[in-house]
Amino acid sequence: MKIGKVNLIYYSPTGTSKRTLEGVAKGLGVKGVEHVDLTPLEAASKSYAIPADSLAVIAVPVYSGRVPPVAAQRLRKVKGNGTPAVLIAVYGNRAFEDALVELRDITTEQGFKTIAAAAFIGEHSFSTEATPIAPGRPDEEDLEKAVKFGEQVKAKLDGVTKPVEVTVPGNRPYRERNPSGPRFPDTTVESCTLCGACAGVCPTKSITVSDKVETVKETCTACSACVKACPTGARVWTNEGIRKAAAWLHKDYSKRREPEFFL
């Protein structure tokens, strides 16, 4: 199968899934690459159609072993037409659990056929200087492996008219989501310059900035995009549950995990 065009489809609040996809695209070696960024709130009201003669490379972060609900909702606005797809789950160094099989189920319902998949590692959303969890990932080594994965996908497609679908690890029913009340970062007033960077990156537009920063707690997804984007470190997690989770992850899941390919 000749790859004429590649569609990079991603939900990536902190940028880790996007960077991983760009590495895979480099390995595919195709000039015709289009981005379908499902991260901004505006994407929720759009519909996308991916033709059968292109390749879809689809990536999402992993939240507690699952596809984030917001990502799942927005992926259901993307339609394939028997389109071959490469699925990628990017997780924070603990485990990707049922995220890939859930991503496969969603994309299959939308008309895609999974011909390859991978799990990559990205810096955990709750990682801080005090409790680092896969800091700086995907790093140079990860991106080199993303390129290598793209090359392997290309090799699989070369010379075949109908690429073989693959199975991916995971369980059905999926892992139950952890029940929790509203969780959202706070703003340290003394450090905040009201620059608006936090509001600009929020995928659900839960943050407004006027003479102070306010967050709609009911729609915050705890993605930490605002925390990562704040130039002064004013946006911080004070939620006790998040702080305990970060300490646990730092203690038990600091050993480096490596990407896994399913071809």
SULMO-V99919 format. One record per backbone hydrogen bond with DSSP energy under -0.5 kcal/mol. NH is the residue of the N-H (numbers start at 1). CO is the residue of the C=O. E is the energy in kcal/mol with one decimal. If there is no record, write none. Layout:
nh->NH co->CO e->E
nh->NH co->CO e->E
//
This chain:
nh->4 co->2 e->-0.9
nh->4 co->53 e->-0.7
nh->6 co->32 e->-3.1
nh->7 co->55 e->-2.8
nh->8 co->6 e->-0.6
nh->8 co->34 e->-3.2
nh->9 co->7 e->-0.7
nh->9 co->57 e->-2.7
nh->10 co->8 e->-0.5
nh->10 co->36 e->-2.1
nh->11 co->59 e->-1.6
nh->15 co->12 e->-0.7
nh->19 co->15 e->-2.1
nh->20 co->16 e->-1.9
nh->21 co->17 e->-2.3
nh->22 co->18 e->-2.2
nh->23 co->19 e->-1.5
nh->24 co->20 e->-2.0
nh->25 co->21 e->-2.8
nh->26 co->22 e->-1.7
nh->27 co->23 e->-1.7
nh->28 co->24 e->-1.7
nh->29 co->25 e->-1.2
nh->30 co->25 e->-0.7
nh->33 co->31 e->-1.5
nh->34 co->6 e->-2.7
nh->36 co->8 e->-3.5
nh->37 co->35 e->-0.5
nh->38 co->10 e->-3.2
nh->38 co->36 e->-0.8
nh->43 co->40 e->-1.7
nh->44 co->41 e->-1.7
nh->45 co->42 e->-1.3
nh->46 co->43 e->-1.4
nh->48 co->77 e->-2.8
nh->50 co->79 e->-3.3
nh->51 co->49 e->-0.6
nh->54 co->51 e->-1.2
nh->55 co->5 e->-2.5
nh->56 co->84 e->-2.5
nh->57 co->7 e->-2.8
nh->58 co->56 e->-0.6
nh->58 co->86 e->-3.0
nh->59 co->9 e->-2.5
nh->60 co->88 e->-1.9
nh->61 co->11 e->-0.6
nh->62 co->90 e->-1.9
nh->63 co->61 e->-0.5
nh->63 co->66 e->-2.6
nh->64 co->62 e->-0.6
nh->66 co->63 e->-1.2
nh->68 co->61 e->-0.7
nh->72 co->68 e->-2.5
nh->73 co->69 e->-2.3
nh->74 co->70 e->-2.1
nh->75 co->71 e->-2.4
nh->76 co->72 e->-1.2
nh->77 co->74 e->-1.6
nh->78 co->75 e->-1.9
nh->79 co->48 e->-3.2
nh->79 co->77 e->-0.6
nh->80 co->110 e->-3.6
nh->82 co->111 e->-2.0
nh->83 co->111 e->-1.2
nh->84 co->52 e->-0.5
nh->84 co->54 e->-0.5
nh->85 co->113 e->-3.2
nh->86 co->56 e->-2.9
nh->87 co->85 e->-0.5
nh->87 co->116 e->-2.2
nh->88 co->58 e->-2.7
nh->89 co->118 e->-2.2
nh->90 co->60 e->-2.3
nh->91 co->89 e->-0.6
nh->91 co->120 e->-2.6
nh->93 co->91 e->-0.6
nh->98 co->65 e->-1.4
nh->99 co->96 e->-2.7
nh->101 co->169 e->-0.6
nh->102 co->98 e->-2.2
nh->103 co->99 e->-2.5
nh->104 co->100 e->-2.6
nh->105 co->101 e->-2.3
nh->106 co->102 e->-2.4
nh->107 co->103 e->-2.5
nh->108 co->104 e->-2.6
nh->109 co->105 e->-2.0
nh->110 co->106 e->-1.1
nh->111 co->108 e->-1.6
nh->112 co->107 e->-2.4
nh->113 co->83 e->-2.6
nh->115 co->85 e->-2.5
nh->115 co->113 e->-0.7
nh->116 co->85 e->-1.0
nh->117 co->262 e->-2.0
nh->118 co->87 e->-2.0
nh->119 co->260 e->-2.4
nh->120 co->89 e->-2.6
nh->122 co->91 e->-2.2
nh->123 co->137 e->-3.3
nh->124 co->133 e->-2.2
nh->127 co->124 e->-1.8
nh->128 co->131 e->-1.1
nh->137 co->134 e->-1.5
nh->143 co->139 e->-2.5
nh->144 co->140 e->-2.0
nh->145 co->141 e->-1.8
nh->146 co->142 e->-2.0
nh->147 co->143 e->-2.1
nh->148 co->144 e->-2.2
nh->149 co->145 e->-2.6
nh->150 co->146 e->-2.3
nh->151 co->147 e->-2.2
nh->152 co->148 e->-2.1
nh->153 co->149 e->-2.4
nh->154 co->150 e->-2.3
nh->155 co->151 e->-2.2
nh->156 co->152 e->-1.8
nh->157 co->153 e->-1.9
nh->158 co->154 e->-2.0
nh->160 co->157 e->-1.7
nh->166 co->114 e->-2.0
nh->186 co->236 e->-3.2
nh->188 co->234 e->-3.0
nh->189 co->187 e->-0.9
nh->191 co->188 e->-1.2
nh->192 co->188 e->-1.3
nh->200 co->196 e->-2.0
nh->201 co->197 e->-1.2
nh->202 co->198 e->-0.9
nh->205 co->202 e->-1.0
nh->208 co->214 e->-2.3
nh->210 co->212 e->-2.3
nh->214 co->208 e->-2.6
nh->214 co->212 e->-0.5
nh->216 co->206 e->-2.9
nh->217 co->215 e->-1.1
nh->219 co->216 e->-1.2
nh->220 co->216 e->-0.8
nh->228 co->224 e->-2.3
nh->229 co->225 e->-1.9
nh->230 co->226 e->-1.4
nh->233 co->230 e->-0.6
nh->236 co->186 e->-2.7
nh->236 co->234 e->-0.7
nh->238 co->236 e->-0.6
nh->243 co->239 e->-2.3
nh->244 co->240 e->-2.4
nh->245 co->241 e->-2.2
nh->246 co->242 e->-2.6
nh->247 co->243 e->-2.0
nh->248 co->244 e->-2.4
nh->249 co->245 e->-2.7
nh->250 co->246 e->-2.4
nh->251 co->247 e->-2.1
nh->252 co->248 e->-2.9
nh->253 co->249 e->-2.3
nh->260 co->119 e->-2.1
nh->262 co->117 e->-2.9
//
